[in-house]
């Protein structure tokens, strides 16, 4: 194991330091703070400064900022490469987007919905009955087919955002005046 390296906490320089092992200490007294661990194993640290008060931070975020630099663009979440939320070492952390965080959780098998064997209506999540999104999410094909059949029978519900669109007419079979007009306009535009 390598030597523990300490660096100033960004924004709290002179008051707090963070180590390459994910520990936070008071810079003046070198007292290591106890912190807090939530039920899934993620570490938090509470920092205090007069005029600011107590502020709780995710320790992963403190380590990532101090060792890997500030977040860039939309990548503002400190993500764990190994999927272990308690491993707050700089080499294990990187900046990512909320979507990348969900994809990361799916890849490591830590997403809460991933372990469900069936949809809320009770249909099994089998290969034949599951749509997979680019983000790694799942939806039930049988529920989708049922919704399309219901819409074709009764039209889209009042106030639905798909009213007056080609998708409302062709995809959901809504035959209200707005959707029929959208269908005619779409077909006319395809002939031009």
C-alpha positions, 0 to 999 in steps of 0.5 A, a space after each residue: 500500500 502506498 503512503 497516505 497523501 494529504 491535500 487541502 479540501 477545495 474551498 476549505 483550504 487552511 481548515 480541512 485536508 483530505 487524504 488519498 485514502 478518503 479520510 478528512 482531517 482538521 488541517 490545524 490539529 490533524 484530528 481525523 473527522 469521524 464522518 457518517 456512512 449511509 445504509 448503502 455504504 456511501 461516506 459523508 463528512 460534515 465541515 464547519 466554518 464560522 459564517 457558513 455553518 455546518 455543511 455535509 459533503 459526500 466524501 467521494 466528491 471532496 476526494 475527487 475535487 482535491 485529487 482529480 480536479 474540478 468537474 467539467 461540463 455536465 459531469 458533476 457527479 463523483 462516480 466509483 469505477 468499481 461500484 463500491 460507494 465506500 471506496 473513496 480513493 482518487 484512482 477509483 473516482 471520476 467525474 460523470 453525469 447523472 445518466 452515467 451514474 445510472 449506467 454505472 449502477 446497472 453495470 455493477 448490479 447496484 440499481 434498485 430496479 434491476 433486481 426486480 423480476 417483473 413489472 409493476 403489473 406482474 408481467 415477467 421481465 424476460 428477454 422476449 417481454 422487455 424493451 431495453 433503453 440506451 440508458 440501461 432501463 427496462 420496460 414491459 412490452 406487454 404493458 406497452 401493447 395493452 396501453 396501445 390497445 386501450 388508446 386505440 379503443 378510447 383515444 388518448 386521455 384528455 390533456 395528453 401531450 401527444 394529442 395533435 401529433 402524428 404519433 398520437 394518430 399513427 402510434 396510439 390510434 387516437 382519432 380525435 379531430 386534432 390527431 386526425 388533422 395531424 395525420 393528414 398534415 403529416 401525410 401531405 408533407 410526405 408527398 411534397 
